[in-house]
Amino acid sequence: MSKAIVQEIILKAQKEPNFMKTLLADPQTALKSYQLTSQEIEFFQSADETTLRGLSPACFQLAEGRAKKQSSK
């Protein structure tokens, strides 16, 4: 999973209302310029606006910290 790309898309949706509308109404169109895994595409296809607005940059930092801890074991 490309966390940086997913984070970029989420932050763009939070900042740009038109992108959020397109992402929710037609994810394939909104995501066509991004290199995403099928799992990432499925996430955006099933996400609603509340979910996308609720994700903050801190969520990604937390996930990175946990991944680093697990890889150092």
Gaussian input, Z-matrix of N, CA and C with variables (Angstrom, degrees):
# hf/3-21g

backbone

0 1
 N
 C     1     B1
 C     2     B2     1     A1
 N     3     B3     2     A2     1     D1
 C     4     B4     3     A3     2     D2
 C     5     B5     4     A4     3     D3
 N     6     B6     5     A5     4     D4
 C     7     B7     6     A6     5     D5
 C     8     B8     7     A7     6     D6
 N     9     B9     8     A8     7     D7
 C    10    B10     9     A9     8     D8
 C    11    B11    10    A10     9     D9
 N    12    B12    11    A11    10    D10
 C    13    B13    12    A12    11    D11
 C    14    B14    13    A13    12    D12
 N    15    B15    14    A14    13    D13
 C    16    B16    15    A15    14    D14
 C    17    B17    16    A16    15    D15
 N    18    B18    17    A17    16    D16
 C    19    B19    18    A18    17    D17
 C    20    B20    19    A19    18    D18
 N    21    B21    20    A20    19    D19
 C    22    B22    21    A21    20    D20
 C    23    B23    22    A22    21    D21
 N    24    B24    23    A23    22    D22
 C    25    B25    24    A24    23    D23
 C    26    B26    25    A25    24    D24
 N    27    B27    26    A26    25    D25
 C    28    B28    27    A27    26    D26
 C    29    B29    28    A28    27    D27
 N    30    B30    29    A29    28    D28
 C    31    B31    30    A30    29    D29
 C    32    B32    31    A31    30    D30
 N    33    B33    32    A32    31    D31
 C    34    B34    33    A33    32    D32
 C    35    B35    34    A34    33    D33
 N    36    B36    35    A35    34    D34
 C    37    B37    36    A36    35    D35
 C    38    B38    37    A37    36    D36
 N    39    B39    38    A38    37    D37
 C    40    B40    39    A39    38    D38
 C    41    B41    40    A40    39    D39
 N    42    B42    41    A41    40    D40
 C    43    B43    42    A42    41    D41
 C    44    B44    43    A43    42    D42
 N    45    B45    44    A44    43    D43
 C    46    B46    45    A45    44    D44
 C    47    B47    46    A46    45    D45
 N    48    B48    47    A47    46    D46
 C    49    B49    48    A48    47    D47
 C    50    B50    49    A49    48    D48
 N    51    B51    50    A50    49    D49
 C    52    B52    51    A51    50    D50
 C    53    B53    52    A52    51    D51
 N    54    B54    53    A53    52    D52
 C    55    B55    54    A54    53    D53
 C    56    B56    55    A55    54    D54
 N    57    B57    56    A56    55    D55
 C    58    B58    57    A57    56    D56
 C    59    B59    58    A58    57    D57
 N    60    B60    59    A59    58    D58
 C    61    B61    60    A60    59    D59
 C    62    B62    61    A61    60    D60
 N    63    B63    62    A62    61    D61
 C    64    B64    63    A63    62    D62
 C    65    B65    64    A64    63    D63
 N    66    B66    65    A65    64    D64
 C    67    B67    66    A66    65    D65
 C    68    B68    67    A67    66    D66
 N    69    B69    68    A68    67    D67
 C    70    B70    69    A69    68    D68
 C    71    B71    70    A70    69    D69
 N    72    B72    71    A71    70    D70
 C    73    B73    72    A72    71    D71
 C    74    B74    73    A73    72    D72
 N    75    B75    74    A74    73    D73
 C    76    B76    75    A75    74    D74
 C    77    B77    76    A76    75    D75
 N    78    B78    77    A77    76    D76
 C    79    B79    78    A78    77    D77
 C    80    B80    79    A79    78    D78
 N    81    B81    80    A80    79    D79
 C    82    B82    81    A81    80    D80
 C    83    B83    82    A82    81    D81
 N    84    B84    83    A83    82    D82
 C    85    B85    84    A84    83    D83
 C    86    B86    85    A85    84    D84
 N    87    B87    86    A86    85    D85
 C    88    B88    87    A87    86    D86
 C    89    B89    88    A88    87    D87
 N    90    B90    89    A89    88    D88
 C    91    B91    90    A90    89    D89
 C    92    B92    91    A91    90    D90
 N    93    B93    92    A92    91    D91
 C    94    B94    93    A93    92    D92
 C    95    B95    94    A94    93    D93
 N    96    B96    95    A95    94    D94
 C    97    B97    96    A96    95    D95
 C    98    B98    97    A97    96    D96
 N    99    B99    98    A98    97    D97
 C   100   B100    99    A99    98    D98
 C   101   B101   100   A100    99    D99
 N   102   B102   101   A101   100   D100
 C   103   B103   102   A102   101   D101
 C   104   B104   103   A103   102   D102
 N   105   B105   104   A104   103   D103
 C   106   B106   105   A105   104   D104
 C   107   B107   106   A106   105   D105
 N   108   B108   107   A107   106   D106
 C   109   B109   108   A108   107   D107
 C   110   B110   109   A109   108   D108
 N   111   B111   110   A110   109   D109
 C   112   B112   111   A111   110   D110
 C   113   B113   112   A112   111   D111
 N   114   B114   113   A113   112   D112
 C   115   B115   114   A114   113   D113
 C   116   B116   115   A115   114   D114
 N   117   B117   116   A116   115   D115
 C   118   B118   117   A117   116   D116
 C   119   B119   118   A118   117   D117
 N   120   B120   119   A119   118   D118
 C   121   B121   120   A120   119   D119
 C   122   B122   121   A121   120   D120
 N   123   B123   122   A122   121   D121
 C   124   B124   123   A123   122   D122
 C   125   B125   124   A124   123   D123
 N   126   B126   125   A125   124   D124
 C   127   B127   126   A126   125   D125
 C   128   B128   127   A127   126   D126
 N   129   B129   128   A128   127   D127
 C   130   B130   129   A129   128   D128
 C   131   B131   130   A130   129   D129
 N   132   B132   131   A131   130   D130
 C   133   B133   132   A132   131   D131
 C   134   B134   133   A133   132   D132
 N   135   B135   134   A134   133   D133
 C   136   B136   135   A135   134   D134
 C   137   B137   136   A136   135   D135
 N   138   B138   137   A137   136   D136
 C   139   B139   138   A138   137   D137
 C   140   B140   139   A139   138   D138
 N   141   B141   140   A140   139   D139
 C   142   B142   141   A141   140   D140
 C   143   B143   142   A142   141   D141
 N   144   B144   143   A143   142   D142
 C   145   B145   144   A144   143   D143
 C   146   B146   145   A145   144   D144
 N   147   B147   146   A146   145   D145
 C   148   B148   147   A147   146   D146
 C   149   B149   148   A148   147   D147
 N   150   B150   149   A149   148   D148
 C   151   B151   150   A150   149   D149
 C   152   B152   151   A151   150   D150
 N   153   B153   152   A152   151   D151
 C   154   B154   153   A153   152   D152
 C   155   B155   154   A154   153   D153
 N   156   B156   155   A155   154   D154
 C   157   B157   156   A156   155   D155
 C   158   B158   157   A157   156   D156
 N   159   B159   158   A158   157   D157
 C   160   B160   159   A159   158   D158
 C   161   B161   160   A160   159   D159
 N   162   B162   161   A161   160   D160
 C   163   B163   162   A162   161   D161
 C   164   B164   163   A163   162   D162
 N   165   B165   164   A164   163   D163
 C   166   B166   165   A165   164   D164
 C   167   B167   166   A166   165   D165
 N   168   B168   167   A167   166   D166
 C   169   B169   168   A168   167   D167
 C   170   B170   169   A169   168   D168
 N   171   B171   170   A170   169   D169
 C   172   B172   171   A171   170   D170
 C   173   B173   172   A172   171   D171
 N   174   B174   173   A173   172   D172
 C   175   B175   174   A174   173   D173
 C   176   B176   175   A175   174   D174
 N   177   B177   176   A176   175   D175
 C   178   B178   177   A177   176   D176
 C   179   B179   178   A178   177   D177
 N   180   B180   179   A179   178   D178
 C   181   B181   180   A180   179   D179
 C   182   B182   181   A181   180   D180
 N   183   B183   182   A182   181   D181
 C   184   B184   183   A183   182   D182
 C   185   B185   184   A184   183   D183
 N   186   B186   185   A185   184   D184
 C   187   B187   186   A186   185   D185
 C   188   B188   187   A187   186   D186
 N   189   B189   188   A188   187   D187
 C   190   B190   189   A189   188   D188
 C   191   B191   190   A190   189   D189
 N   192   B192   191   A191   190   D190
 C   193   B193   192   A192   191   D191
 C   194   B194   193   A193   192   D192
 N   195   B195   194   A194   193   D193
 C   196   B196   195   A195   194   D194
 C   197   B197   196   A196   195   D195
 N   198   B198   197   A197   196   D196
 C   199   B199   198   A198   197   D197
 C   200   B200   199   A199   198   D198
 N   201   B201   200   A200   199   D199
 C   202   B202   201   A201   200   D200
 C   203   B203   202   A202   201   D201
 N   204   B204   203   A203   202   D202
 C   205   B205   204   A204   203   D203
 C   206   B206   205   A205   204   D204
 N   207   B207   206   A206   205   D205
 C   208   B208   207   A207   206   D206
 C   209   B209   208   A208   207   D207
 N   210   B210   209   A209   208   D208
 C   211   B211   210   A210   209   D209
 C   212   B212   211   A211   210   D210
 N   213   B213   212   A212   211   D211
 C   214   B214   213   A213   212   D212
 C   215   B215   214   A214   213   D213
 N   216   B216   215   A215   214   D214
 C   217   B217   216   A216   215   D215
 C   218   B218   217   A217   216   D216

   B1=1.4492
   B2=1.5223
   B3=1.2967
   B4=1.4548
   B5=1.5267
   B6=1.3117
   B7=1.4720
   B8=1.5157
   B9=1.3225
   B10=1.4621
   B11=1.5249
   B12=1.3180
   B13=1.4612
   B14=1.5227
   B15=1.3104
   B16=1.4656
   B17=1.5285
   B18=1.3231
   B19=1.4669
   B20=1.5302
   B21=1.3156
   B22=1.4606
   B23=1.5301
   B24=1.3295
   B25=1.4654
   B26=1.5221
   B27=1.3195
   B28=1.4635
   B29=1.5210
   B30=1.3280
   B31=1.4637
   B32=1.5279
   B33=1.3229
   B34=1.4674
   B35=1.5245
   B36=1.3261
   B37=1.4676
   B38=1.5236
   B39=1.3139
   B40=1.4656
   B41=1.5278
   B42=1.3159
   B43=1.4671
   B44=1.5230
   B45=1.3270
   B46=1.4651
   B47=1.5313
   B48=1.3350
   B49=1.4719
   B50=1.5339
   B51=1.3228
   B52=1.4693
   B53=1.5277
   B54=1.3391
   B55=1.4594
   B56=1.5263
   B57=1.3360
   B58=1.4704
   B59=1.5291
   B60=1.3307
   B61=1.4722
   B62=1.5244
   B63=1.3226
   B64=1.4657
   B65=1.5213
   B66=1.3205
   B67=1.4614
   B68=1.5259
   B69=1.3133
   B70=1.4642
   B71=1.5233
   B72=1.3254
   B73=1.4633
   B74=1.5253
   B75=1.3266
   B76=1.4665
   B77=1.5294
   B78=1.3384
   B79=1.4641
   B80=1.5274
   B81=1.3214
   B82=1.4763
   B83=1.5220
   B84=1.3217
   B85=1.4618
   B86=1.5185
   B87=1.3198
   B88=1.4647
   B89=1.5228
   B90=1.3265
   B91=1.4675
   B92=1.5233
   B93=1.3241
   B94=1.4733
   B95=1.5249
   B96=1.3231
   B97=1.4667
   B98=1.5302
   B99=1.3256
   B100=1.4637
   B101=1.5230
   B102=1.3159
   B103=1.4579
   B104=1.5321
   B105=1.3228
   B106=1.4630
   B107=1.5212
   B108=1.3215
   B109=1.4617
   B110=1.5259
   B111=1.3059
   B112=1.4663
   B113=1.5316
   B114=1.3159
   B115=1.4647
   B116=1.5305
   B117=1.3198
   B118=1.4648
   B119=1.5228
   B120=1.3175
   B121=1.4696
   B122=1.5213
   B123=1.3169
   B124=1.4682
   B125=1.5186
   B126=1.3326
   B127=1.4625
   B128=1.5220
   B129=1.3335
   B130=1.4592
   B131=1.5255
   B132=1.3217
   B133=1.4582
   B134=1.5260
   B135=1.3177
   B136=1.4610
   B137=1.5342
   B138=1.3294
   B139=1.4684
   B140=1.5277
   B141=1.3229
   B142=1.4556
   B143=1.5272
   B144=1.3215
   B145=1.4609
   B146=1.5246
   B147=1.3136
   B148=1.4697
   B149=1.5243
   B150=1.3114
   B151=1.4639
   B152=1.5208
   B153=1.3283
   B154=1.4622
   B155=1.5251
   B156=1.3099
   B157=1.4687
   B158=1.5345
   B159=1.3104
   B160=1.4586
   B161=1.5135
   B162=1.3273
   B163=1.4637
   B164=1.5264
   B165=1.3049
   B166=1.4633
   B167=1.5182
   B168=1.3344
   B169=1.4688
   B170=1.5249
   B171=1.3225
   B172=1.4708
   B173=1.5317
   B174=1.3209
   B175=1.4698
   B176=1.5249
   B177=1.3151
   B178=1.4588
   B179=1.5208
   B180=1.3242
   B181=1.4577
   B182=1.5204
   B183=1.3147
   B184=1.4565
   B185=1.5251
   B186=1.3178
   B187=1.4636
   B188=1.5274
   B189=1.3306
   B190=1.4614
   B191=1.5219
   B192=1.3279
   B193=1.4592
   B194=1.5160
   B195=1.3053
   B196=1.4652
   B197=1.5228
   B198=1.3138
   B199=1.4686
   B200=1.5273
   B201=1.3179
   B202=1.4629
   B203=1.5252
   B204=1.3409
   B205=1.4580
   B206=1.5230
   B207=1.3383
   B208=1.4504
   B209=1.5138
   B210=1.3114
   B211=1.4681
   B212=1.5315
   B213=1.3202
   B214=1.4607
   B215=1.5233
   B216=1.3103
   B217=1.4713
   B218=1.5001
   A1=108.41
   A2=115.94
   A3=120.85
   A4=109.30
   A5=115.25
   A6=119.93
   A7=111.97
   A8=117.22
   A9=119.85
   A10=111.52
   A11=117.23
   A12=120.73
   A13=110.35
   A14=116.90
   A15=120.72
   A16=110.10
   A17=116.13
   A18=120.04
   A19=110.32
   A20=117.28
   A21=121.54
   A22=110.98
   A23=116.97
   A24=121.77
   A25=110.24
   A26=117.23
   A27=120.99
   A28=110.81
   A29=117.36
   A30=120.42
   A31=111.32
   A32=117.00
   A33=120.77
   A34=110.42
   A35=116.48
   A36=120.36
   A37=111.19
   A38=116.87
   A39=121.01
   A40=111.63
   A41=117.25
   A42=121.46
   A43=113.73
   A44=116.85
   A45=120.92
   A46=110.21
   A47=116.81
   A48=120.27
   A49=114.26
   A50=117.81
   A51=119.51
   A52=111.60
   A53=116.49
   A54=119.38
   A55=110.07
   A56=117.21
   A57=120.94
   A58=109.98
   A59=117.01
   A60=120.83
   A61=110.87
   A62=116.20
   A63=120.05
   A64=111.21
   A65=116.44
   A66=121.01
   A67=111.28
   A68=116.96
   A69=120.59
   A70=112.70
   A71=116.67
   A72=120.62
   A73=113.15
   A74=116.19
   A75=120.60
   A76=109.78
   A77=116.83
   A78=120.00
   A79=114.03
   A80=117.56
   A81=120.17
   A82=110.70
   A83=116.87
   A84=121.20
   A85=110.98
   A86=116.91
   A87=121.43
   A88=112.21
   A89=116.58
   A90=120.91
   A91=114.17
   A92=117.77
   A93=119.90
   A94=114.30
   A95=118.11
   A96=119.50
   A97=113.25
   A98=116.58
   A99=121.04
   A100=110.69
   A101=116.56
   A102=122.52
   A103=107.82
   A104=116.96
   A105=122.06
   A106=110.86
   A107=115.00
   A108=120.03
   A109=108.45
   A110=116.68
   A111=120.10
   A112=110.53
   A113=117.04
   A114=121.22
   A115=110.72
   A116=116.69
   A117=120.44
   A118=110.63
   A119=116.78
   A120=120.74
   A121=109.89
   A122=117.21
   A123=120.99
   A124=111.36
   A125=117.06
   A126=120.33
   A127=110.05
   A128=116.93
   A129=119.59
   A130=112.21
   A131=117.73
   A132=120.45
   A133=111.72
   A134=117.51
   A135=120.38
   A136=113.27
   A137=117.21
   A138=120.35
   A139=110.77
   A140=115.08
   A141=119.87
   A142=109.00
   A143=116.44
   A144=120.19
   A145=112.04
   A146=117.32
   A147=120.83
   A148=110.74
   A149=116.46
   A150=121.01
   A151=110.76
   A152=117.12
   A153=120.89
   A154=111.65
   A155=117.33
   A156=120.27
   A157=111.11
   A158=117.44
   A159=121.72
   A160=114.46
   A161=117.43
   A162=120.92
   A163=109.28
   A164=115.99
   A165=120.34
   A166=109.75
   A167=117.21
   A168=119.77
   A169=112.32
   A170=117.40
   A171=120.72
   A172=111.32
   A173=117.64
   A174=120.78
   A175=110.76
   A176=116.29
   A177=120.73
   A178=110.91
   A179=117.04
   A180=120.64
   A181=110.14
   A182=117.12
   A183=121.64
   A184=110.16
   A185=116.64
   A186=120.88
   A187=110.91
   A188=117.58
   A189=120.70
   A190=111.14
   A191=116.54
   A192=121.00
   A193=111.86
   A194=117.39
   A195=121.30
   A196=111.06
   A197=116.58
   A198=120.19
   A199=110.34
   A200=117.15
   A201=120.49
   A202=110.94
   A203=117.34
   A204=121.18
   A205=110.79
   A206=116.36
   A207=120.63
   A208=111.26
   A209=118.35
   A210=120.11
   A211=112.01
   A212=116.73
   A213=118.83
   A214=112.77
   A215=118.26
   A216=121.88
   A217=111.27
   D1=131.12
   D2=178.25
   D3=-90.31
   D4=91.57
   D5=-176.70
   D6=-59.46
   D7=-36.91
   D8=-178.17
   D9=-63.94
   D10=-41.07
   D11=179.94
   D12=-70.01
   D13=-44.41
   D14=178.82
   D15=-60.57
   D16=-44.07
   D17=178.40
   D18=-62.14
   D19=-42.76
   D20=178.86
   D21=-58.06
   D22=-44.75
   D23=-179.58
   D24=-64.54
   D25=-45.55
   D26=-178.96
   D27=-63.05
   D28=-46.05
   D29=179.72
   D30=-64.05
   D31=-38.30
   D32=176.97
   D33=-63.04
   D34=-42.98
   D35=178.90
   D36=-63.36
   D37=-37.83
   D38=179.75
   D39=-68.66
   D40=-32.33
   D41=-175.92
   D42=-92.19
   D43=-26.01
   D44=-174.38
   D45=-119.33
   D46=101.41
   D47=-177.44
   D48=-55.57
   D49=-36.72
   D50=-179.94
   D51=-67.33
   D52=-38.11
   D53=177.08
   D54=-66.25
   D55=-41.17
   D56=177.87
   D57=-58.42
   D58=-45.00
   D59=-179.84
   D60=-61.10
   D61=-45.10
   D62=179.55
   D63=-65.44
   D64=-42.97
   D65=179.96
   D66=-59.41
   D67=-41.23
   D68=-179.42
   D69=-75.69
   D70=-37.85
   D71=-176.88
   D72=-82.05
   D73=-35.64
   D74=-175.11
   D75=-148.05
   D76=75.08
   D77=-176.74
   D78=-55.70
   D79=-36.66
   D80=-178.62
   D81=-59.19
   D82=-43.15
   D83=179.02
   D84=-68.10
   D85=-45.69
   D86=-177.72
   D87=-63.89
   D88=-31.25
   D89=-173.10
   D90=-101.25
   D91=1.38
   D92=-172.00
   D93=-61.70
   D94=-24.77
   D95=-178.86
   D96=-91.60
   D97=3.88
   D98=-179.04
   D99=-109.04
   D100=144.55
   D101=175.34
   D102=-90.12
   D103=100.62
   D104=-176.98
   D105=-122.86
   D106=152.29
   D107=174.07
   D108=-77.16
   D109=165.41
   D110=177.92
   D111=-62.43
   D112=-33.48
   D113=178.13
   D114=-65.37
   D115=-41.05
   D116=179.00
   D117=-66.74
   D118=-42.32
   D119=177.92
   D120=-61.44
   D121=-43.59
   D122=177.93
   D123=-60.01
   D124=-39.52
   D125=177.73
   D126=-58.22
   D127=-50.25
   D128=-177.77
   D129=-67.87
   D130=-31.80
   D131=177.50
   D132=-67.71
   D133=-29.22
   D134=-177.29
   D135=-99.50
   D136=-11.16
   D137=-176.98
   D138=-74.67
   D139=147.09
   D140=173.30
   D141=-109.51
   D142=174.26
   D143=-175.50
   D144=-62.61
   D145=-38.03
   D146=179.41
   D147=-60.41
   D148=-43.43
   D149=178.80
   D150=-62.98
   D151=-48.18
   D152=-177.77
   D153=-64.69
   D154=-38.62
   D155=179.03
   D156=-72.02
   D157=-27.30
   D158=-177.50
   D159=-78.55
   D160=-14.04
   D161=-179.64
   D162=-85.95
   D163=124.20
   D164=-179.15
   D165=-113.03
   D166=163.86
   D167=176.16
   D168=-55.33
   D169=-30.37
   D170=179.40
   D171=-61.96
   D172=-30.85
   D173=177.80
   D174=-60.74
   D175=-40.95
   D176=-178.71
   D177=-72.61
   D178=-36.80
   D179=177.72
   D180=-65.81
   D181=-40.31
   D182=177.86
   D183=-62.48
   D184=-44.93
   D185=179.83
   D186=-62.59
   D187=-39.54
   D188=178.52
   D189=-64.91
   D190=-41.52
   D191=179.12
   D192=-62.56
   D193=-41.80
   D194=178.52
   D195=-66.73
   D196=-39.84
   D197=-179.90
   D198=-65.15
   D199=-39.77
   D200=179.08
   D201=-65.90
   D202=-39.53
   D203=178.57
   D204=-62.58
   D205=-44.37
   D206=-177.84
   D207=-68.25
   D208=-35.37
   D209=-178.24
   D210=-75.27
   D211=-19.68
   D212=179.46
   D213=-87.76
   D214=-3.97
   D215=179.23
   D216=-80.83

